[in-house]
Amino acid sequence: MLRLAILFLILGVVAALLGFGGIAGASFAIAKLLFWVFLVIFLILLVLGLMAARKVSGG
């Protein structure tokens, strides 16, 4: 998911440099959305992983 966000970010930068404003804006919006989705999923899995590690280690 993070790779897709970076890909859309790069696509947006290239489109902006070439003068395609609509495509660049849409690409930046998609990149921002994918980044936030990635961040939320990452944090959820991090918390679940820490809870599972405590349960396994007995702490």
C-alpha positions in Angstrom: 0.0 0.0 0.0 2.9 2.4 0.8 4.4 1.5 -2.6 1.2 2.6 -4.3 1.1 5.8 -2.4 4.7 6.6 -3.4 3.9 5.7 -7.0 0.9 8.0 -7.2 3.0 10.8 -5.5 5.7 10.4 -8.2 3.0 10.3 -10.9 1.5 13.5 -9.5 4.9 15.3 -9.5 5.6 14.3 -13.1 2.1 15.3 -14.2 2.5 18.6 -12.5 5.8 19.3 -14.1 4.3 18.5 -17.5 1.3 20.8 -16.9 -1.4 18.3 -16.4 -3.1 20.0 -13.3 -6.2 17.8 -13.1 -4.3 14.5 -13.2 -1.7 15.8 -10.8 -4.4 16.9 -8.3 -6.2 13.6 -8.5 -2.9 11.7 -8.2 -1.9 13.7 -5.1 -5.3 13.0 -3.5 -5.1 9.3 -4.1 -1.5 9.2 -2.7 -2.7 11.0 0.4 -5.6 8.7 0.9 -3.5 5.6 0.4 -0.9 6.9 2.9 -3.5 7.5 5.6 -5.0 4.0 5.0 -1.5 2.5 5.2 -0.8 4.4 8.4 -4.1 3.3 10.1 -3.6 -0.4 9.1 0.1 -0.2 10.3 -0.9 1.1 13.7 -3.7 -1.4 14.2 -1.3 -4.3 13.3 1.4 -2.9 15.5 -0.9 -2.8 18.6 -2.2 -6.3 17.8 1.3 -7.6 17.5 2.4 -6.0 20.8 -0.7 -7.5 22.5 0.1 -10.9 21.1 3.7 -10.7 22.2 2.7 -9.9 25.7 0.3 -12.8 25.8 3.0 -15.2 24.5 5.7 -14.0 26.9 3.4 -14.1 29.9 3.8 -10.4 30.7 
